[in-house]
């Protein structure tokens, strides 16, 4: 992870990330980027992640709607 990438992310923390508070925005940015990189490499790696895959035959057509 490049220092420049971490520095830019630390400067541009989202409002909710700032609201969570951190004594070390750089460490917070490193953690955010590490988790992001992990999710890119393996979308199912994030905690509480559940990927549901369905076949086209399992979809609902407009005529089969719930109304």
C-alpha positions in Angstrom: 0.0 0.0 0.0 1.6 3.3 -1.1 2.1 6.1 1.4 0.6 8.6 -1.0 -2.6 6.5 -1.3 -2.9 6.3 2.5 -2.2 10.0 2.9 -4.9 10.9 0.3 -7.4 8.6 2.0 -6.7 10.0 5.4 -7.3 13.5 4.2 -10.5 12.5 2.5 -12.2 10.5 5.2 -16.0 10.4 4.8 -18.2 12.3 7.2 -19.3 9.0 8.9 -15.7 7.9 9.2 -14.7 11.3 10.8 -17.8 11.0 13.2 -16.5 7.6 14.3 -13.5 9.4 15.6 -9.9 8.4 15.4 -6.8 9.6 17.2 -4.8 8.5 14.1 -6.6 9.2 10.8 -3.6 7.7 8.9 -4.1 4.3 10.7 -7.8 4.6 10.1 -7.2 5.1 6.4 -4.8 2.2 6.3 -7.4 -0.1 7.9 -10.1 1.2 5.5 -7.9 0.6 2.4 -6.8 -2.8 3.6 -10.4 -3.9 4.0 -11.3 -2.5 0.6 -8.4 -4.3 -1.0 -9.4 -7.5 0.6 -13.0 -7.1 -0.6 -11.8 -6.5 -4.2 -9.6 -9.6 -4.1 -12.3 -11.8 -2.5 -15.8 -10.3 -2.4 -16.9 -12.9 0.2 -14.1 -12.1 2.6 -15.8 -9.3 4.4 -17.4 -10.0 7.8 -21.1 -10.9 7.6 -20.9 -11.0 3.8 -23.3 -13.4 2.1 -23.4 -13.6 -1.7 -26.5 -15.1 -3.1 -26.3 -16.5 -6.6 -29.5 -17.4 -8.4 -30.1 -19.0 -11.8 -32.3 -17.3 -14.3 -35.0 -19.9 -13.7 -35.3 -18.8 -10.1 -36.3 -15.2 -10.9 -39.7 -13.8 -10.7 -41.4 -12.6 -13.9 -43.7 -9.5 -13.8 -46.7 -11.8 -14.1 -45.6 -13.7 -11.0 -45.3 -10.6 -8.9 -46.3 -10.5 -5.2 -49.1 -8.0 -5.6 
